[in-house]
Amino acid sequence: MKNRMIFAWAMIFCLAVAPVYGQYYSKTIKAPPRVEKMTRLRFFYHDIPVGKDPTTFLIAQANITQKFFSPSPYGSLYSMDDPLTLGPNRTSKMVGNAQGLYLALSRDPTKFSAVFYADFAFTTGKFKGSSFSLFSRYPLTDFVPGPNIIREMAIVGGTGAFRMAKGFALFRASSSSAKTGDASLKVDVTLYHY
């Protein structure tokens, strides 16, 4: 009984002391007015899941989807480190890379849809050291989209020159392969930032 009383008093003491030590310092001040800038970018994004130098790797896959043939089976999680270039060819001048993850969502093996997160970082030029973050759903599409099909994705943040960015990116296929899953996409980005 004595041990229970000591335990009860110890609990009461700990609960009473926690609010005092759990506080933190904060001060809210009015931010000065800022001028919003708009930047438009165009580059090419290359996703290469197979071959001698792949840029995308399967890191997890649901057991139930292994019986279906598909370049990106339902429930598959991929990591990527894809090159960004000035031109449509992989050998064009590299300006940065897109690193992130995407999760394949389509249960139809002939279609592709994913939740996509990537940080598009620039390693050369005017925006060297800056990046923007894209977090969006890649809409359902056939594996071989036509060049006139445009996919819009949301930009939710940025660093460096693109600090506090918001905006959108438009993706158009410049080339793709249903057999390998390789894709080169033209990307037009509109960023609003400070």
N, C-alpha and C positions, 0 to 999 in steps of 0.2 A: 504494500500500500504506500509505503514511504517513497519507493522508487517511482511509482506512478505520479505522486504529488510533485516530486522534483522534476519529472519529465514535463508535467503540465505547466509548472511555473517557468521552466526553460522555454517552452513553446510560446507562452504569453510574452515573455521578455523579448524573444526573437521577433515576434510579430510587431511588437511595439517599437522596436529599434529600426526595423527595416525601412519604414517611410523616411526617417531622418537621413539615413545613408543612401537611400535610393534616389534622392533628388539630384538634378543636374542643373548646370547654369545655362540659361538661355536669355537672349535679348533680341527683341524684334525691332527692327528699324525700317523706315520707309526707304525703298530702293529709289535711286535716282532714275530719271527717265532715260530709256535706252532707245537707240535707233535700230529698228529691225532691218536686216539686209536680206536680199534674195540672191541666191547663187544657183545657176544652172550648170550642170555637168553632163558630159556625154563620154562614155567609155564602153568597153566590151568586157564581159564577164565570162570566164571559161570554167565549166564544171566538168571534170574528167574523172569518172569513177573506175575506169579500167585502163589497162595498158602498162607500159614500163614505168611511167611516172604519174600515177594517179594523184588527184588532189582531193578526192572525196573517199571516205572510208566508212563502211558499215561497222558500227560499234555495238549495236544491239538489235535483236530481231525476236519477235514473238514466235514461239514454237508452232502455234496453230497456222501461221501463214507460210510455213516452209513448203507445204504441198502445192502451193500455187506458183506458177512461173510468172515472174514479173521482174523487170529491172529494179523496181523499188516496191517490194512487198509491203502490204498493210502492216503498220505498227513498227516499221524499221526505223532506227535512229542512226543518222549519219553525222559525222564530223567533217568539216571541210576547211581547206586553206586554198582557195581558188584565186588564180591570177586575174588582175585587172589590166587591160591593155588599151592603147590608143586606137588600134585598128582591129578589124574582125578576125585576124589570124592570131593563133597562139604565139607566133614568132614576132608579132608587133611589139613596139616599145612598151615595157611593163611600167605601170604607174602606181601600182599598189596591189593589195590583196584583200579578199573577203574571207574572214575567218568566222566560223560559227557552227550551228547545228540545224538540222531539219528532220522532222518526223513525218514519214509517209502516212497519209490518212485515207487514201482511196481503197475501198475493198474491191473495186473493179480492177483486175490486173491489166486492162488495156488503157487505163487512165492514170493520171498522176495528179495528186494534190498533197500539200504539205503545210505544216506550220513551220515557219522559217525564221530563224534568228541569225543575223550576221552583223559583224562590225566591218565596214568598208574603210580601210585605212590606206592613206596615200603616202608613198615612200619617195616620190620625186615631185618636182614642179612647185608651183605657187602654194599648194596645199599640203606640202610635205609635213608629216607629223600630225596632221588633222585626220579625223575620222567621223563617220556618222553611223548610227545604229539603225538597222531595219528589223522590225518585228512584225510579222504579218502572216496571213494565210496566203499561200500560193494557190490560186483558183484551180479548180478541176480542169484538166486538159488532156487531149490525146498526147501520146509520147512524141509524136512528130507534129508539133504545131506549125502552122503556116506563118510566113513572114509578116502577114498583116494582123495577126492576133497579138493584142497588147494585154499584158498582165500588169495591174497596178498594185503596188505594195506600199505600206506605211513606214515612214521614217519617224522614229520616236526619240531621238537624242543625238548628241554629238560631242566632240572634244576639239580643242585647238580652235581653228578658224570657224568651226561649225558648232561651237558651244551652244547648248540648249536648242539644237536644231529640231525642226519639225518639217514635215513635207511629204513628198511621195516620189516613188521611183517607178518608171514605166519600162517594162522588160519586153523586148521583141526578139524572137529567135532569128539569128543570122545563119546558124547551121545546127543540126542535131542528128543523132543516130538512135533509132529505136532499139537496135541490136545491142549497142554498148551502153547507151544512156548518156553518152557525151553530148554536151550542149554548149554552144557559144551564143551569148545573148547580147544584143545592143541595149544599153541602159541609159535612159534619159532621166536625170534627177533634178527635181526642183526643191531647194532647201530654203527655209526661212530661219534665220539665226541672228545672233547679236554679235 
